Amino acid sequence: MFNKYSIKENVIVWIIIAVFIFLTSFPYIIGFLISGNEYFIGNNIVNLPDVNVYLSYIEQVKAGKILLANLFTSEAHVNVFFSPLWLATGLIAKILNLDSVLIFHLTRIIAAILFAVFIFYYFLDLFFTKFFEKIISFILICFSSGLGIFFLPNIVDLIYNAHFPMFILPVDFLLAEANTFLSAAHSSLFIFSQLLIVISFYIFLKNDFRARNFIYILFITLFLGFSHPYDVLVVLGVLLVYFLISLIFKNFKLIKNYKVFIGQYLLVILGFFITSLYYYFIVRKEIALWGWFDQNITLSPTLLSYLISYSPLIVLIPISLYLNIRKDYKNFNFLLIWVITLFFLAYLPFQFQSRLFATCHIGLAILASYAIISFIKFLLKVPILRPIKISVIAMLFLFLTITNFAFIFMVIFAYNTIDVYSYFPNSYYQAALWLKHNSQPEEVILAGGLNGNFLPAIAVRPVYLGHHHQTINFPEKLSSINKWFFKDNKQDEQKKEFMEKNNLKYIFFTSREKLLGDYNLETANYLERVYDNGEVKIYKLKEL
């Protein structure tokens, strides 16, 4: 792998990888450094609530679980959710006795490195032969973005306003799966899933009959299916269209060995069928998982939003098309089919539309690379001063990456202005740890929505109200907490029945819950205070 290139060339590649890792991790480093004595959950504006979910999975594995539960809802259910990625992450954390936030980011970094290594040393070989060409394409994949910075709304309005029309947002700023840089900054789940998609494409394009490739395809499909099932549809969709185009336009000679291609494709279908069957049974059996699936709606933004976010790359594609007519680039047709298919998939009538855009940015970046490479080669031949040439190239890449740099600064800005979404006060953290060690795993905690989204990741206990996708009947539960339970000291008997009916054993009470009303829990005769550190009071439902 490394022997194909000189030491100098390998150093260049690893410097780019190091910069990629550093920039996608830089906001988290700053977030940790300014945390003071508060507990930094390690999230950012593209994964605000999701990181707590991932941490709850890691904590469950550290506690000895193999199958996971949805801790963000109060409905009783058994642990049936299997995720190989979070299982492996949790086991590593358990064996090495690592903090969950730390292992979350270590695995994110490792996954991003594996992604970058495979992209440069393997995947780009399908399209380029020269080191210089691969480097340009590699840089575009890792760092390119769109014009989202020029169309971004006020970030405070975005986060505080629950009715903000998310669909109008430029996707290169807040839709992680639609941009490689954001995927690497999001989590190991997103960037590793994209790596597995790309490996699948690589195996199919190599069209190799070796048995191990069939094993790899089945393993990759099963791993994707159990970890992030939407991505299997990306593989199936792109390869199906590629196969159909190859049949219709046989003169393109897209597929060398149809038997190999069909055999491997059938294995993808088999893997998808197995994982789909598993999900069908568990969501039908457990209401806590069915409600999660039913509420997990991630529709695509408007087409205009995508075009804004990809416009710097899209405008270069006609040039690349013209160049391809003249030079007939290797696997160029696959790139076109890949990108066009994902634009089509992203608007099919599924509730998870935006998930189907994963890896589209990679295809677009490679397509745009041909035009950029041609321009740079032309520029280097122009008889002007070297500093001018360097300045033009630098400005070009700055323009292509500017939104990602804006993203970095916006994350840091959010840490300073809306810190309640990323930091848990130390007193709250200590109270959550007390619950972890002094309550039973099935006992549900009642808290406001903000605290409720942190508690499963720390206390590893279910909550009544938490993540807006994973809390069953989230709007109704939010209303019952914000407009009724903490409102006043009336209806104590009904509130007691409410807690018993919903299996609520503890109330996590802080200044955040106090803002919801005037309820004095000290006067409630059905509660007993079991913890008090000055800033957090924990009340327990009295036994009958």
C-alpha positions in Angstrom: 0.0 0.0 0.0 2.6 2.6 1.1 5.3 1.1 -1.1 3.6 2.5 -4.2 4.8 6.0 -3.3 8.0 7.7 -2.1 8.6 8.7 1.5 7.9 12.3 0.5 4.6 11.4 -1.1 3.5 9.4 1.8 4.4 12.2 4.2 2.2 14.6 2.1 -0.7 12.2 2.3 -0.3 11.8 6.1 0.0 15.5 6.6 -3.4 16.0 4.8 -4.9 13.2 7.0 -3.5 14.8 10.1 -5.0 18.2 9.1 -8.3 16.5 8.4 -8.3 14.9 11.8 -7.2 18.0 13.6 -9.8 20.3 12.0 -12.7 17.9 12.6 -11.6 17.5 16.2 -10.5 21.1 16.9 -14.0 22.4 18.1 -14.1 19.5 20.6 -10.7 20.4 21.9 -11.7 24.0 22.5 -15.0 22.8 24.0 -13.2 20.7 26.5 -10.6 23.4 27.3 -13.3 25.9 28.1 -15.5 23.5 30.1 -14.1 24.5 33.5 -15.5 22.1 36.1 -18.6 21.3 34.0 -19.0 18.0 32.3 -18.5 18.3 28.6 -20.6 15.9 26.7 -18.5 16.2 23.5 -21.2 17.3 21.0 -21.6 20.0 18.4 -24.3 21.7 16.4 -24.8 18.8 14.0 -25.1 16.1 16.6 -26.5 18.0 19.7 -28.9 15.4 21.0 -27.4 12.4 19.2 -24.2 12.1 21.2 -26.1 11.5 24.4 -27.8 8.5 22.6 -24.4 7.1 21.5 -23.0 7.6 25.0 -26.0 5.8 26.5 -25.2 2.8 24.3 -21.5 2.8 25.3 -22.5 3.0 29.0 -24.9 0.1 28.6 -22.2 -2.1 27.1 -19.8 -1.1 29.9 -22.5 -2.2 32.3 -22.4 -5.7 30.8 -25.2 -5.4 28.1 -24.8 -6.8 24.6 -28.3 -6.0 23.4 -29.2 -2.3 24.0 -32.3 -0.5 25.2 -33.8 2.9 24.3 -33.3 4.8 27.5 -34.9 8.0 26.3 -38.5 6.8 26.9 -40.4 5.5 29.9 -42.2 2.6 28.3 -40.9 -0.7 29.7 -39.1 -2.9 27.1 -36.4 -5.5 27.0 -32.9 -5.0 25.5 -33.2 -6.2 21.9 -31.3 -3.5 19.9 -28.1 -4.8 18.4 -25.4 -2.4 17.2 -22.0 -4.0 16.4 -20.3 -0.6 16.2 -21.4 0.6 19.7 -20.9 -2.9 21.1 -17.3 -2.8 20.0 -16.8 0.7 21.2 -18.3 -0.1 24.6 -16.2 -3.3 25.0 -13.0 -1.3 24.3 -14.0 1.3 26.8 -14.8 -1.4 29.4 -11.6 -3.3 28.9 -9.4 -0.2 28.9 -11.5 1.5 31.6 -12.0 4.6 29.4 -14.4 7.5 29.8 -17.3 7.1 27.4 -16.9 10.6 25.9 -13.2 9.9 25.4 -13.7 6.5 23.6 -16.5 8.1 21.5 -14.0 10.6 20.1 -11.1 8.1 19.9 -13.2 5.8 17.7 -14.4 8.7 15.7 -10.8 9.7 15.0 -9.8 6.1 14.2 -12.7 5.7 11.8 -11.8 9.0 10.1 -8.2 7.8 9.6 -9.3 4.5 8.2 -11.7 6.3 5.9 -9.0 8.7 4.6 -6.4 5.9 4.2 -8.8 3.7 2.2 -9.9 6.6 0.0 -6.4 7.7 -1.0 -4.6 4.4 -1.1 -7.3 2.2 -2.6 -10.5 3.9 -3.8 -9.0 6.8 -5.8 -7.0 4.2 -7.8 -10.2 3.4 -9.6 -10.2 6.9 -11.1 -6.7 8.2 -11.2 -3.2 6.9 -11.9 -1.0 9.9 -10.9 -0.1 10.9 -7.4 -0.8 14.6 -8.1 -4.3 13.9 -9.4 -5.1 11.7 -6.4 -4.0 14.3 -4.0 -6.2 17.0 -5.5 -9.2 14.7 -5.4 -8.3 13.6 -1.9 -8.2 17.2 -0.6 -11.6 17.9 -2.2 -13.2 14.9 -0.6 -11.8 15.7 2.9 -12.3 19.5 2.9 -14.6 20.8 0.2 -18.0 22.3 1.1 -20.5 24.7 -0.5 -21.9 28.1 -0.1 -23.8 27.4 3.1 -22.0 30.1 5.0 -23.7 32.8 2.9 -27.2 31.4 3.5 -27.0 30.5 7.2 -29.8 31.8 9.6 -29.2 33.0 13.1 -27.8 30.0 15.0 -29.6 31.0 18.2 -33.0 31.1 16.4 -32.1 27.8 14.9 -31.6 26.0 18.2 -34.1 27.7 20.4 -37.0 27.8 17.9 -38.6 24.3 17.8 -40.6 25.3 14.8 -37.7 26.6 12.7 -38.1 25.4 9.1 -35.0 23.1 9.1 -35.7 22.1 5.5 -34.4 25.5 4.2 -31.0 25.1 5.7 -28.0 24.6 3.5 -27.0 20.9 3.9 -23.3 21.6 3.9 -23.6 23.2 7.3 -26.0 21.0 9.3 -26.6 17.8 7.5 -23.7 15.6 8.5 -24.2 12.7 6.1 -24.2 15.1 3.1 -20.7 16.3 3.7 -17.5 14.3 4.4 -16.0 16.8 6.7 -19.2 17.0 8.8 -19.5 13.2 8.8 -15.9 12.9 10.3 -16.8 15.6 12.9 -20.1 13.9 13.7 -19.3 10.4 15.0 -17.7 7.1 14.1 -21.1 5.9 13.1 -21.4 8.4 10.2 -17.8 8.3 8.9 -17.4 4.5 9.3 -20.7 3.9 7.6 -19.5 6.0 4.6 -16.2 4.0 4.6 -18.2 0.7 4.3 -20.3 2.1 1.5 -17.2 3.1 -0.4 -15.5 -0.3 0.2 -18.6 -1.9 -1.2 -18.4 0.2 -4.4 -14.7 -0.6 -4.6 -15.3 -4.3 -4.5 -18.1 -4.1 -7.1 -16.0 -2.0 -9.5 -13.0 -4.3 -9.1 -15.4 -7.1 -10.3 -13.1 -9.7 -8.8 -14.2 -13.4 -8.6 -12.1 -14.2 -5.5 -14.2 -15.8 -2.7 -13.0 -13.4 0.0 -14.7 -10.5 -1.8 -18.0 -12.2 -1.5 -17.4 -12.7 2.2 -16.4 -9.1 2.6 -19.6 -7.9 0.8 -21.9 -10.0 3.1 -20.0 -8.9 6.2 -20.1 -5.2 5.3 -23.8 -5.4 4.5 -24.6 -7.1 7.8 -22.5 -4.5 9.7 -24.1 -1.6 7.9 -27.6 -3.1 8.3 -27.2 -3.5 12.0 -25.5 -0.2 12.6 -27.0 2.2 10.1 -29.5 0.4 7.8 -30.3 3.4 5.6 -26.8 3.1 4.1 -27.5 -0.4 2.7 -30.2 1.2 0.5 -27.5 3.6 -0.8 -25.4 0.6 -1.9 -28.4 -1.2 -3.4 -29.8 1.8 -5.2 -26.6 3.0 -6.8 -25.5 -0.5 -7.9 -28.9 -1.4 -9.2 -29.0 1.7 -11.5 -25.4 1.0 -12.5 -26.4 -2.5 -13.5 -29.4 -1.4 -15.4 -27.4 1.3 -17.3 -24.8 -1.3 -18.2 -27.5 -3.5 -19.7 -29.1 -0.7 -21.6 -25.9 0.8 -22.9 -23.7 -2.3 -23.5 -21.2 -0.3 -25.5 -20.2 1.5 -22.3 -18.8 -1.9 -21.1 -19.4 -0.9 -17.5 -19.4 -4.4 -16.0 -16.8 -7.0 -17.1 -18.2 -10.0 -15.3 -22.0 -10.0 -14.8 -22.0 -13.2 -12.9 -19.7 -11.8 -10.2 -21.6 -8.6 -10.1 -25.0 -10.3 -9.7 -23.6 -12.8 -7.2 -22.3 -10.0 -5.0 -25.4 -8.0 -5.4 -27.5 -10.9 -4.3 -25.4 -11.1 -1.1 -26.1 -7.4 -0.4 -29.8 -8.2 -0.8 -29.4 -11.2 1.5 -27.7 -9.1 4.2 -30.3 -6.4 3.9 -33.1 -9.0 4.1 -31.6 -10.5 7.3 -31.2 -7.1 9.0 -34.6 -5.8 7.8 -36.3 -8.9 9.2 -34.6 -8.4 12.5 -35.7 -4.8 12.7 -39.2 -5.7 11.7 -39.6 -8.2 14.6 -38.0 -6.0 17.2 -40.0 -2.8 16.4 -43.2 -4.7 16.2 -42.5 -6.4 19.5 -41.3 -3.4 21.5 -43.4 -0.2 21.5 -40.4 1.8 22.6 -38.6 0.8 19.4 -41.6 1.1 17.2 -42.3 4.7 18.4 -38.7 5.6 17.9 -38.8 4.3 14.3 -42.2 6.0 13.7 -40.9 9.4 15.0 -37.5 9.2 13.3 -38.4 11.5 10.4 -35.4 13.0 8.5 -36.8 14.5 5.3 -34.6 16.0 2.7 -34.2 19.8 2.5 -35.4 21.5 -0.6 -33.5 20.8 -3.8 -32.3 24.4 -3.8 -30.7 23.8 -0.4 -28.7 20.9 -1.8 -27.7 22.9 -4.9 -26.5 25.8 -2.7 -24.5 23.4 -0.6 -22.9 21.6 -3.6 -22.8 24.5 -6.1 -19.0 25.0 -6.1 -18.6 21.3 -7.1 -21.6 21.1 -9.4 -20.5 24.0 -11.6 -17.2 22.2 -12.2 -18.9 19.0 -13.4 -19.8 20.2 -17.0 -16.0 20.9 -17.4 -15.2 17.4 -16.2 -17.8 16.0 -18.6 -16.2 17.8 -21.5 -12.8 16.6 -20.5 -14.1 13.0 -20.2 -15.4 13.1 -23.8 -11.9 13.9 -24.9 -10.0 11.5 -22.5 -12.5 8.9 -21.5 -11.6 8.7 -17.8 -11.7 5.4 -16.0 -15.0 4.7 -14.1 -16.2 8.2 -14.9 -19.7 6.9 -15.7 -20.0 5.2 -12.3 -19.4 8.6 -10.7 -22.2 10.2 -12.7 -24.6 7.3 -11.9 -23.6 7.4 -8.2 -24.4 11.1 -7.8 -27.6 11.2 -9.9 -29.0 8.1 -8.2 -28.5 9.6 -4.7 -30.2 12.9 -5.8 -33.1 10.7 -6.9 -33.2 8.5 -3.7 -33.1 11.6 -1.5 -36.7 12.5 -2.7 -38.3 9.1 -2.7 -41.3 8.9 -0.3 -39.4 7.6 2.7 -39.4 9.3 6.1 -35.5 9.0 6.2 -34.9 10.7 2.9 -31.9 12.8 3.9 -30.0 9.6 5.2 -30.0 8.4 1.6 -27.6 11.2 0.6 -24.6 9.6 2.3 -21.5 9.6 0.2 -22.9 11.9 -2.5 -20.4 14.5 -1.6 -17.6 12.0 -2.2 -18.8 11.3 -5.8 -19.3 15.0 -6.5 -15.8 15.8 -5.2 -14.2 13.3 -7.4 -16.2 14.5 -10.4 -15.1 18.1 -9.8 -11.5 17.0 -9.3 -11.0 16.5 -13.1 -11.8 20.1 -13.7 -9.7 21.4 -10.9 -6.7 19.2 -11.9 -7.0 20.5 -15.5 -7.1 24.1 -14.3 -4.1 23.7 -12.0 -2.1 22.1 -14.8 -3.0 24.9 -17.1 -2.2 27.5 -14.5 1.2 26.0 -13.9 2.1 26.4 -17.6 1.0 30.1 -17.7 4.1 32.4 -17.8 3.3 34.4 -14.6 5.1 34.7 -11.3 5.1 31.6 -9.0 3.6 33.5 -6.0 0.7 34.6 -8.2 0.0 31.0 -9.2 0.2 29.8 -5.6 -2.1 32.6 -4.5 -4.7 31.7 -7.2 -4.7 28.1 -6.2 -4.9 28.9 -2.5 -7.9 31.2 -3.1 -9.6 28.5 -5.1 -9.3 26.0 -2.3 -10.3 28.5 0.3 -13.5 29.2 -1.7 -14.2 25.5 -1.9 -13.7 24.9 1.8 -14.9 28.1 3.5 -18.1 26.8 4.9 -16.3 24.1 6.8 -14.1 26.7 8.4 -17.2 28.6 9.2 -18.7 25.5 10.8 -15.7 25.2 13.1 -16.1 28.7 14.4 -19.8 28.4 14.7 -19.4 25.3 16.9 -17.1 27.2 19.2 -19.5 30.2 19.2 -22.3 27.8 20.2 -20.2 26.5 23.1 -20.0 30.0 24.5 -23.6 31.2 23.8 -25.8 28.1 24.1 -23.6 26.0 26.4 -26.6 24.3 28.1 -26.8 21.9 25.2 -23.2 20.7 25.5 -22.3 21.1 29.2 -23.7 19.5 32.3 -22.9 21.4 35.5 -20.7 19.4 37.8 -23.3 19.3 40.6 -25.8 17.8 38.1 -23.2 15.3 36.9 -22.6 14.2 40.5 -26.3 13.8 41.1 -26.7 11.7 37.9 -23.8 9.5 39.1 -25.6 9.1 42.5 -28.7 7.8 40.5 -26.5 5.5 38.6 -25.2 3.8 41.7 -28.3 4.0 43.9 -31.2 3.1 41.6 -32.3 0.1 39.7 -31.7 -0.1 35.9 -35.5 -0.2 35.1 -36.4 2.7 37.3 -37.5 5.8 35.3 -36.4 9.3 36.0 -38.6 12.4 35.5 -36.9 15.6 34.6 -37.3 18.5 32.2 -36.4 17.9 28.5 -32.9 19.4 28.7 -31.8 17.4 31.7 -33.7 14.4 30.4 -31.5 14.3 27.3 -28.3 14.1 29.4 -29.3 11.6 32.1 -29.3 8.4 30.1 -25.8 9.1 29.0 -24.6 9.5 32.6 -27.0 7.7 35.0 -27.7 5.0 32.4 -31.3 5.0 33.4 -34.5 5.5 31.4 -36.2 8.9 31.4 -39.7 10.0 30.8 -38.7 12.8 28.4 -35.4 13.0 26.5 -34.5 12.8 22.8 -37.2 14.1 20.4 -37.0 11.1 18.2 -36.6 8.4 20.8 -39.1 9.6 23.4 -42.4 7.9 22.5 -45.1 10.5 22.1 -42.6 13.2 22.6 -45.0 16.2 22.0 -47.5 14.9 24.5 -44.9 14.2 27.2 -43.2 17.5 26.6 -46.6 19.2 27.2 -47.4 17.2 30.3 -44.0 18.2 31.9 -43.8 21.9 30.7 -47.5 22.8 31.2 -48.8 20.6 33.9 -46.6 18.6 36.3 -44.3 21.4 37.5 -46.9 24.1 37.1 -48.2 24.3 40.7 -49.0 22.4 43.9 -52.5 21.3 42.7 -53.6 17.8 41.7 -51.1 15.9 43.8 -53.2 12.7 43.7 -53.3 12.8 39.9 -49.6 13.5 39.8 -48.9 10.5 42.0 -51.1 8.3 39.8 -49.3 9.8 36.8 -45.9 8.7 38.2 -47.1 5.2 39.1 -48.8 4.7 35.7 -45.6 5.7 33.8 -43.2 3.7 36.1 -41.6 7.0 37.3 -39.5 6.4 40.4 -37.3 9.5 40.7 -37.6 13.2 40.0 -34.4 15.0 39.1 -35.1 18.6 40.2 -32.8 21.6 39.4 -33.2 25.3 38.6 -34.1 24.2 35.0 -37.2 22.3 36.3 -38.0 25.2 38.6 -38.4 27.4 35.6 -41.3 25.2 34.4 -43.6 26.3 37.3 -44.1 26.8 41.0 -44.5 23.2 42.2 -42.9 22.8 45.6 -42.0 19.1 45.7 -41.2 19.3 49.4 -44.9 19.6 50.2 -45.8 16.5 48.1 -46.7 13.7 50.5 -46.1 11.0 47.9 -42.4 12.0 47.5 -39.4 11.7 49.7 -36.2 13.6 49.1 -33.3 11.1 48.9 -30.5 13.4 47.5 -29.6 17.1 47.8 -26.3 18.7 46.9 -27.5 22.3 47.0 -28.2 22.6 43.3 -29.9 19.3 42.6 -32.6 17.6 44.6 -33.7 14.1 43.8 -37.1 12.9 45.0 -38.3 9.3 45.1 -41.8 8.0 44.8 -42.8 6.6 48.2 -43.4 2.9 48.3 -47.0 1.8 48.8 
